[in-house]
C-alpha cells in the first residue's frame, strides 16, 4: 500500500544510485551494519559525512586560494576526503577526489582547482540525492515495522 | 594461546570482547570503524586524536588488547604512534589508511605494524584481527619464558622517553619481545658466546644517562661497549648489556639524525646547526627534502656548512642526539631507540656504510668525504660518498641519504626527494652534494620514484627499494649513507654497489635502508647511519628478514621506532644498521647475530671513521649493505 509503494520507490531510488555509480558496494556494507540496535546507522554516518566533508571542502577551497598555498595541507585534506568518501561508498565523489588530488600532486594547481569544482559539484549532487532518500526511508519506517506509520514527512 | 594473557582480563570468549582502541581523525571513518568493530563483538574505545590514544594506553597498559590507527592524523603521525605503542606497550597495532601504496605499507611494517588495512575497511578483515593479539601473546610468552618474568609483557614502562625508563627489566624485555621471536636471539645477540640468559637489565633513566654520557665522552664513533662499560662503572652491567643498548641507541640516533639531518641541513643551511635535528621528528614532512632535493643544495649546503662537527657532527654524536633525544625523547622516544634496534637490524646492515669520519656534510658533498671516502674506497660506500661527484658514488649517496629518510616506506611525507623529483637530488648529490639528504633518500626511496635516469638510476634502485630492499641485500651496500643524515649515519650505501646495485632491486631497498640511516652517516657519523639504517632496518627488518637481516631483536625495535620516527631513523635502529653494515658481513644474513653484528657494525662504523677501510668491508662490497638488506 502506501508503505509498499513508498518502499518500492525507495528501492528504485536506491538501485538507481548503484546503477549510476553514485554508490558502490561499500554502501551495502553500511546497510548491513544496521540492525535493531542500530536502526539508523546509515543515515547517521551519511549525516556525519555530509557535515564533515562540507567542512573539508570549504577548507580545501580556502587553502587553495590562499597565497602562499599550503600544498601539503590540501593534499592531506584531500586524502582524508578520499578515505571518508570511500568508506561510505560515495563512489563518484571519491573518484573526483582522487582526480583532484592527482592533479594537485602533480603540481597542476589550475587543473586541480578545476577538478575541485567538479568535485564540489559531484558532492552536492550526492547530497541532493541521498537526503531525500533518507527522508523517504524515515517515512517508510523500518522494514520490520513497515506497518507502523512513521508519521512525519520529512523528519530530518 | 591466551593462556598467558598479558592482559588481565580473562576473556574466555576471546575474541569476543577483545578490547580495541580505534584511532582516526576522520569522524566518518571512526564511526564506521567503531560500528564494524562492535559488530565483530569487540569492545571498542574510540578517539580521534593520537595523543589521547597514547594517554589512554599509558594510563593503563592492560586496558587494551589491540590498537587500530589511521596513518594520517593531524596531531601525530600514525607511524609514530605505532612505534610508540609497540615500544611502550607492546600491543599489536594495525594501521589503517586510504592509501595503499606499497611503500606506505612497507613503512607500516617496518615500524612494527601487525597489519595494514586499506580503507574502506570491510568487516571480514576486522573479524580476523584478533589473531594478532594471540600471536603476540604467544611470542610474549616465549619471551617471558626466557626472561622469566611475567610482567615483562606488561611492562608498562611505556616510557617512551628513554630507553632506560624501564623500571622493570621487563621493559627491556618487552622491547625484546617486540622483536617477535627474537627473544631467543636477543640473548644470543649479546655478542657474547655465552648465550645463557642473563638477568635482564633495566635501563633506567639514570643508567641511560650514564650510558649516554659515556658514549658522548668517547664519541659516538669510538664508543665501544667495553669502554662505555668502563666509563659507566656500573656494577653488574655486562658488556653485552651495553652492547645491545648501544645498538639500539645508535639506531635511534640514526633515525634522529636522519631527521635531524634533514632538519640539520635545513638548519645548517640556516646556520643553526643545532640540534634542530631533534626536531627532526617533525621532519616527516620532509617535504623539505623535496626542496632540499630540489635545492639539494640546501641539504648539501647544510651539510657543507656544517662544521664537521656541525649538524652532522651534532647529529651524529650520540650525545647530541642521543642525549637530547633520549631523555627528552625529543624526537624519538628513546625507548624506540632501543626498540629500533630491531628494525635497525636490517638497517644496520645497510648501514654499514657509516661513513666514517665524514661527519661533515662532506659526504654529501662528496668533498671532504671524498677524502675520507678515498680511504674507504674500498668501502665503496664511503667512497661513494666522497666520490659523490662521481657518478657512481653519488647515486649511492643520495640514495643513502634519502633512503634513510624515506625509509623506503616512503616516509610519511614521501619526500619527493626520493620520488622522482628528488631523484635528481640524489643525483645531484652525486654531482655535488651527495645530497643524500637522508630525507631525500628516504623519500626517494620510498617514493621510489627515483628517476632512474642519471645517477639516480642507482638511486632509483634504492628508491624503489622498499620493495627491493628485500631483495636487495646486496644493494644496500651501496647506500653510502649519504651524509644527509647526520653525517653520522653511515649509509651503507655501498657506493660500489651503486653502480651495480641497481640491478638488484633488493638493493634498492637496502639502499634505502642504508641510506636512510646513513644518510648522514656518510659523514662518518655513524650514528646517523644507524638511524637511517634504522629506518631502513625497520623497513628492512620487516622485509628483510627474509633477506638476511637476521631478525635481530634490534630490528624489531627498530621497526617500532621507525614508525615513530617515520623517516626518522631511529637511532637505535641505526645503530643496528650501523652495525650491520659495518660488518662486512658477507653473508646476507647479517642480522643473524643481531646484537653481535650490530656491535660489530657499530664498531665498524666507528672504525670507519678512522679507517675508512672498514667500509670497504661492509659497505661497499656490496655485501656490506647486504646486511642491511
Interface residues (C-beta under 8 A of the other chain):
Chain A: X26 X29 X30 X32 X33 X38 X41 X44 X45 X48 X49 X52 X53 X72 X76 X79 X80 X82 X83 X84 X86 X87 X88 X89
Chain B: X25 X26 X27 X28 X29 X31 X32 X35 X36 X39 X70 X72 X74 X97 X98 X99 X119 X120 X121 X122 X123 X285 X287 X413
